[in-house]
Amino acid sequence: MIYREAGQFKTTYAGDQAIFPILQDRVFVGLVALAAFVAVPLLANEYWLQAILIPFLIYALAAIGLNLLTGYAGLLSLGTGGFMAVGAYSAFKLATAFPWLNVILVFVLAGVCAAGVGLLFGIPSLRIKGFYLAVATLAAQFFLIWLFNKVGWFVNYAPSGTATAPPRTMLGVMVTGPQATAPVRYLVALGLVVLFALVAKNLVRGRIGRSWMAIRDRDIAAEIIGVRPLRTKLLAFAISSFYCGVAGAELLFLYLGSVETLAFDINLSFLILFMVIIGGLGSILGSFLGAAFIVLVPIFLTNVPNWIGLDMRTDTQKHLELMIFGGLIIFFLIVEPHGLARLWQITKEKLRLWPFPH
C-alpha cells in the first residue's frame, strides 16, 4: 500500500517522461540526496569519508562512463584505467600550467582530453567488436601507462615520477591539497557524480541513447534504418572516456593526492568492469550499486575476523578476502546475471503488489 502509483495521473508529456514519475520515488530520492549533502558531511568521521565514501563516488562516476560504453552501446572496453590516467595527468598539467583555472574547469578539461584519446582508440570499434575490441582497448591501456611512465613531461620532470595535486580553492574554500578537509572533498565529488549521473540518465533516454542501444542489439538493422555506426560508436567512446577522465582527475585531486602510474594499471580496469557487471549492464543505478558492492565488501570481509574474535595473519586474511570476494561475484552472476539493479527492480515490483506479491 505504501508503494503504489494508483491515483497518480500524468497530464503532460513532461510528467510522463520524468526520470522519477512516481511520487514515492521522488520523495525517497529527495531524502537520500538531503542525507548525502547535509547529514553525511556533518556526522561521518574522517575514516568513512576518506576511505569509503570518496572512493565510492569516484568509482561510481567511472562505472557510469564504462556502462555508457559497454552496457548501452555494447562495446567492451578494458582500457578504463588508461583513460582515467589520461584524465589524472591532464588535470595535473592543467592545474600546474594554469594556476588561475577553476578546479572544476580543470576536471572538465581533463575529461575533454580523455575524450579525445578515447576517440582515437575507439576507431578500431568501426571494424571489430566483442573480444577483439576488448583486446584493442587493452592495448590502449598498456600503451597509455607506458607513455606516462616514460615521458617525464607529464609529471613536470619530478624525480619521484609522481604527480601531486596542487592546493586549489573554490569560493574561498580549499578543495584540493593537504589542507583540504575530507567533508569538502566529499561534497565536491558528490556534486560532480550527481550532476553527471543526471546528464547520463537523460542522455540514454534520448536520441543518442536509443542509437547506442540499436547498435548494441542489432548493428546491421540499425544501420539500415539510418543509425550511423561511425558517429554513434565514436560518440560512445568519447563520452565514456570523458566520464572516466573526470573520475581519474578526481582520483588524484580529491582522493589520493599524489599518484604513480601503478594506480591506473589493468587491475583498475577490471575493477570498474566488475562494478558494471555486478551492478547491472545498461543501468545508471547499477553503476552506483556495483561501486558500493566493490568498495564495501572487502572492508566488511577484512573486519569480520576481528568481530568474531578470530586471530588471523594479515596475508591469510587478504587471500581469504580475495577468495570470498571472487565467490560472491560468481554467485551474483549466476543468481542474477542482470546485476543488483535488477534485484532492486524486482523488489519495487513486489512492493507495488504488496500484500499479494507473486
C-alpha positions as CSV (number, residue, x, y, z in Angstrom):
1,M,0.0,0.0,0.0
2,I,2.9,2.4,0.7
3,Y,4.4,2.0,-2.7
4,R,1.7,2.2,-5.4
5,E,1.1,4.7,-8.1
6,A,-2.7,4.3,-8.1
7,G,-4.3,7.7,-8.3
8,Q,-1.2,9.4,-9.7
9,F,-2.2,10.7,-13.1
10,K,0.1,12.2,-15.8
11,T,-1.4,15.1,-17.6
12,T,1.6,16.3,-19.6
13,Y,4.3,14.6,-21.7
14,A,6.9,16.1,-19.3
15,G,5.3,14.3,-16.3
16,D,5.0,11.0,-18.3
17,Q,8.7,11.2,-19.3
18,A,10.1,12.2,-15.9
19,I,13.0,10.3,-14.5
20,F,11.1,9.6,-11.3
21,P,7.4,9.5,-12.4
22,I,6.1,8.0,-9.1
23,L,5.8,10.3,-6.1
24,Q,7.3,7.7,-3.7
25,D,10.4,7.6,-5.8
26,R,10.8,11.4,-5.8
27,V,10.3,11.5,-2.1
28,F,12.8,8.7,-1.5
29,V,15.5,10.2,-3.8
30,G,15.0,13.6,-2.2
31,L,15.5,12.2,1.2
32,V,18.6,10.3,0.1
33,A,20.0,13.5,-1.5
34,L,19.3,15.5,1.6
35,A,21.0,13.0,3.8
36,A,24.0,12.7,1.4
37,F,24.5,16.5,1.1
38,V,23.7,17.6,4.7
39,A,23.8,14.7,7.2
40,V,26.8,12.8,5.9
41,P,29.3,15.7,6.0
42,L,28.2,16.6,9.5
43,L,28.0,13.1,11.0
44,A,30.6,10.9,9.1
45,N,34.1,10.7,10.6
46,E,37.4,11.0,8.7
47,Y,37.7,7.3,8.0
48,W,34.2,6.9,6.4
49,L,34.7,10.0,4.2
50,Q,38.3,9.3,3.1
51,A,38.4,5.5,2.9
52,I,34.9,4.7,1.8
53,L,32.6,7.4,0.6
54,I,35.0,9.5,-1.6
55,P,36.4,6.4,-3.5
56,F,32.9,5.1,-3.8
57,L,31.7,8.3,-5.6
58,I,34.8,8.4,-7.8
59,Y,34.4,4.7,-8.8
60,A,30.7,5.2,-9.4
61,L,31.5,8.0,-11.9
62,A,34.0,5.8,-13.7
63,A,31.4,2.9,-13.7
64,I,28.8,5.2,-15.3
65,G,31.3,6.0,-18.0
66,L,32.1,2.4,-18.7
67,N,28.4,1.5,-18.5
68,L,27.5,4.0,-21.2
69,L,30.0,2.3,-23.5
70,T,29.6,-1.4,-22.6
71,G,26.1,-1.5,-21.2
72,Y,24.3,0.8,-23.6
73,A,26.4,0.8,-26.7
74,G,27.6,-2.8,-26.4
75,L,31.3,-2.0,-26.9
76,L,33.5,-4.0,-24.5
77,S,36.5,-2.0,-23.1
78,L,39.4,-2.9,-20.9
79,G,41.1,0.4,-21.1
80,T,39.2,2.3,-18.4
81,G,42.3,2.6,-16.2
82,G,44.3,4.1,-19.1
83,F,41.5,6.7,-19.8
84,M,41.4,7.6,-16.1
85,A,45.2,8.1,-16.2
86,V,44.8,10.5,-19.1
87,G,42.3,12.5,-17.0
88,A,44.5,12.5,-14.0
89,Y,47.7,13.6,-15.7
90,S,45.8,16.1,-17.9
91,A,44.3,17.7,-14.8
92,F,47.8,17.8,-13.2
93,K,49.3,19.5,-16.2
94,L,46.5,22.0,-16.5
95,A,46.4,22.8,-12.8
96,T,50.2,23.4,-12.7
97,A,50.4,25.3,-16.0
98,F,47.4,27.5,-15.4
99,P,47.1,28.1,-11.6
100,W,44.3,30.5,-12.1
101,L,41.9,27.9,-13.6
102,N,39.0,26.9,-11.5
103,V,39.4,23.3,-10.3
104,I,36.0,22.2,-11.6
105,L,37.0,23.6,-15.0
106,V,40.3,21.6,-14.7
107,F,38.3,18.4,-14.2
108,V,36.1,19.1,-17.2
109,L,39.0,19.9,-19.5
110,A,40.8,16.8,-18.2
111,G,37.7,14.9,-19.3
112,V,37.8,16.5,-22.7
113,C,41.4,15.4,-23.1
114,A,40.4,11.9,-22.2
115,A,37.5,12.1,-24.7
116,G,40.0,12.9,-27.4
117,V,42.2,9.9,-26.6
118,G,39.0,7.8,-26.4
119,L,38.1,8.9,-29.9
120,L,41.5,7.8,-31.2
121,F,41.4,4.4,-29.6
122,G,37.7,3.9,-30.5
123,I,38.4,3.9,-34.2
124,P,39.0,0.1,-34.2
125,S,35.4,-0.4,-33.0
126,L,34.3,0.5,-36.5
127,R,35.7,-2.8,-37.8
128,I,35.9,-5.1,-34.8
129,K,33.7,-5.9,-31.8
130,G,33.4,-8.3,-28.9
131,F,36.6,-9.8,-27.5
132,Y,38.7,-8.4,-30.4
133,L,37.7,-4.9,-29.4
134,A,38.5,-5.7,-25.8
135,V,42.0,-6.7,-26.8
136,A,42.4,-3.5,-28.8
137,T,41.3,-1.4,-25.7
138,L,43.6,-3.5,-23.6
139,A,46.5,-2.4,-25.9
140,A,45.4,1.2,-25.3
141,Q,45.6,0.5,-21.5
142,F,49.2,-0.7,-21.7
143,F,50.3,1.9,-24.2
144,L,49.0,4.8,-22.1
145,I,50.5,3.6,-18.9
146,W,53.9,3.0,-20.7
147,L,53.7,6.6,-22.1
148,F,53.1,8.2,-18.7
149,N,55.9,6.1,-17.3
150,K,58.5,7.0,-19.9
151,V,57.8,10.7,-20.6
152,G,58.7,12.9,-17.7
153,W,56.9,15.9,-19.0
154,F,53.6,14.6,-17.7
155,V,54.9,14.8,-14.1
156,N,56.8,18.1,-14.7
157,Y,60.1,16.0,-14.6
158,A,59.6,15.2,-10.9
159,P,62.5,12.9,-9.7
160,S,60.0,10.6,-7.9
161,G,57.9,10.2,-11.0
162,T,54.7,11.1,-9.1
163,A,52.0,13.6,-9.9
164,T,51.0,15.6,-6.8
165,A,47.8,17.6,-6.8
166,P,48.5,21.3,-6.1
167,P,46.3,23.1,-3.5
168,R,43.4,24.9,-5.1
169,T,40.5,26.9,-3.7
170,M,36.9,27.3,-4.8
171,L,34.7,30.1,-3.5
172,G,37.4,30.8,-0.9
173,V,37.4,27.1,0.4
174,M,40.4,24.8,0.0
175,V,39.3,22.0,-2.3
176,T,42.5,20.1,-3.1
177,G,45.8,19.7,-1.4
178,P,46.9,18.7,2.1
179,Q,44.8,21.4,3.7
180,A,41.6,20.4,2.1
181,T,39.3,18.7,4.6
182,A,37.5,15.4,3.8
183,P,34.0,16.8,4.0
184,V,34.8,19.5,1.4
185,R,36.4,16.9,-1.0
186,Y,33.4,14.6,-0.4
187,L,30.9,17.3,-1.3
188,V,32.8,18.2,-4.5
189,A,32.9,14.5,-5.5
190,L,29.2,14.1,-4.6
191,G,28.1,17.2,-6.6
192,L,30.0,16.1,-9.7
193,V,28.7,12.5,-9.7
194,V,25.1,13.6,-9.1
195,L,25.4,16.1,-12.0
196,F,27.0,13.7,-14.4
197,A,24.6,10.9,-13.4
198,L,21.6,13.1,-14.3
199,V,23.3,14.0,-17.6
200,A,23.9,10.3,-18.4
201,K,20.3,9.4,-17.4
202,N,18.9,11.9,-19.8
203,L,21.4,11.0,-22.5
204,V,20.4,7.4,-22.6
205,R,16.7,8.3,-22.7
206,G,17.1,10.5,-25.8
207,R,18.1,10.0,-29.4
208,I,21.8,9.3,-28.6
209,G,20.9,6.6,-26.1
210,R,18.4,4.9,-28.5
211,S,21.1,4.9,-31.2
212,W,23.6,3.3,-28.8
213,M,21.1,0.6,-27.9
214,A,20.1,0.0,-31.5
215,I,23.8,-0.6,-32.4
216,R,24.2,-2.8,-29.4
217,D,21.2,-5.0,-30.1
218,R,21.2,-5.2,-34.0
219,D,24.0,-3.2,-35.6
220,I,23.2,-4.1,-39.2
221,A,19.5,-3.4,-38.7
222,A,20.3,-0.1,-37.0
223,E,22.5,0.9,-39.9
224,I,19.7,0.0,-42.4
225,I,17.2,2.3,-40.6
226,G,19.6,5.2,-40.6
227,V,21.7,5.0,-37.5
228,R,25.3,5.9,-38.5
229,P,27.7,3.4,-36.9
230,L,30.8,5.7,-37.2
231,R,29.3,8.6,-35.4
232,T,27.4,6.5,-32.8
233,K,30.3,4.3,-31.8
234,L,32.9,7.1,-31.7
235,L,30.5,9.3,-29.6
236,A,30.0,6.4,-27.2
237,F,33.8,6.1,-26.8
238,A,34.2,9.9,-26.4
239,I,31.5,10.4,-23.8
240,S,32.6,7.2,-21.9
241,S,36.2,8.4,-21.9
242,F,35.1,11.9,-20.7
243,Y,33.4,10.4,-17.7
244,C,36.4,8.2,-16.9
245,G,38.8,11.1,-17.4
246,V,36.9,13.2,-14.9
247,A,36.9,10.3,-12.5
248,G,40.7,9.9,-12.9
249,A,41.2,13.6,-12.2
250,E,39.1,13.3,-9.0
251,L,41.1,10.2,-8.0
252,L,44.2,12.3,-8.0
253,F,42.9,15.6,-6.7
254,L,40.1,14.5,-4.2
255,Y,41.2,11.1,-3.0
256,L,44.9,10.1,-3.3
257,G,46.6,13.5,-3.5
258,S,49.5,12.1,-5.5
259,V,49.7,9.1,-7.9
260,E,52.1,7.0,-9.9
261,T,51.0,5.1,-13.0
262,L,50.6,2.0,-10.8
263,A,47.4,3.5,-9.5
264,F,45.9,3.1,-13.0
265,D,47.1,-0.3,-14.0
266,I,45.0,-3.1,-15.5
267,N,43.6,-4.1,-12.1
268,L,41.7,-0.8,-12.0
269,S,40.2,-1.5,-15.4
270,F,39.0,-4.9,-14.3
271,L,37.7,-3.4,-11.0
272,I,35.5,-0.9,-12.9
273,L,34.3,-3.6,-15.3
274,F,33.3,-5.8,-12.3
275,M,31.3,-2.9,-10.9
276,V,29.4,-2.6,-14.1
277,I,28.7,-6.3,-14.4
278,I,27.7,-6.8,-10.8
279,G,25.6,-3.6,-10.6
280,G,23.9,-4.2,-13.9
281,L,24.7,-3.6,-17.5
282,G,22.7,-0.8,-19.0
283,S,21.7,0.8,-15.7
284,I,22.9,4.1,-14.2
285,L,21.6,2.9,-10.8
286,G,23.6,-0.3,-11.3
287,S,26.8,1.7,-11.6
288,F,26.3,3.1,-8.1
289,L,25.2,-0.3,-6.7
290,G,28.2,-2.1,-8.2
291,A,30.6,0.6,-6.9
292,A,29.1,0.3,-3.4
293,F,29.5,-3.5,-3.6
294,I,33.1,-3.4,-4.7
295,V,34.1,-0.8,-2.1
296,L,32.2,-2.1,0.9
297,V,32.5,-5.9,0.6
298,P,36.4,-6.0,1.0
299,I,36.2,-3.7,4.1
300,F,33.4,-5.9,5.5
301,L,35.4,-9.1,4.9
302,T,38.5,-7.6,6.4
303,N,36.7,-6.7,9.7
304,V,34.7,-9.9,10.1
305,P,37.6,-11.9,11.7
306,N,38.0,-9.2,14.3
307,W,34.3,-9.1,15.1
308,I,34.1,-12.8,15.8
309,G,37.4,-12.8,17.8
310,L,39.5,-14.7,15.2
311,D,43.2,-14.1,15.2
312,M,44.4,-14.4,11.6
313,R,47.6,-13.4,9.9
314,T,47.3,-10.4,7.6
315,D,48.4,-12.3,4.4
316,T,46.0,-15.2,5.2
317,Q,43.2,-12.7,5.8
318,K,43.9,-11.0,2.5
319,H,43.9,-14.2,0.5
320,L,40.7,-15.3,2.2
321,E,39.2,-12.0,1.4
322,L,40.0,-12.3,-2.3
323,M,38.6,-15.9,-2.4
324,I,35.3,-14.9,-0.7
325,F,35.1,-11.8,-2.8
326,G,35.5,-13.8,-6.1
327,G,33.0,-16.4,-4.9
328,L,30.4,-13.6,-4.2
329,I,30.9,-12.2,-7.7
330,I,30.4,-15.6,-9.3
331,F,27.3,-16.2,-7.0
332,F,25.7,-12.9,-8.1
333,L,26.4,-13.5,-11.7
334,I,24.7,-17.0,-11.5
335,V,21.8,-16.0,-9.4
336,E,21.0,-12.6,-11.1
337,P,23.1,-12.1,-14.3
338,H,21.4,-8.7,-14.8
339,G,23.0,-7.3,-11.7
340,L,21.9,-5.7,-8.4
341,A,19.8,-3.1,-10.3
342,R,17.5,-5.9,-11.5
343,L,17.1,-7.2,-7.9
344,W,16.1,-3.7,-6.9
345,Q,13.6,-3.5,-9.8
346,I,12.1,-6.9,-8.7
347,T,11.8,-5.6,-5.1
348,K,9.9,-2.5,-6.4
349,E,7.6,-4.6,-8.4
350,K,6.8,-6.8,-5.4
351,L,6.2,-3.7,-3.3
352,R,3.6,-2.5,-5.8
353,L,1.7,-5.7,-5.4
354,W,2.0,-5.9,-1.6
355,P,0.4,-7.6,0.3
356,F,-0.1,-10.0,-2.6
357,P,3.4,-10.4,-4.2
358,H,3.9,-13.2,-6.6
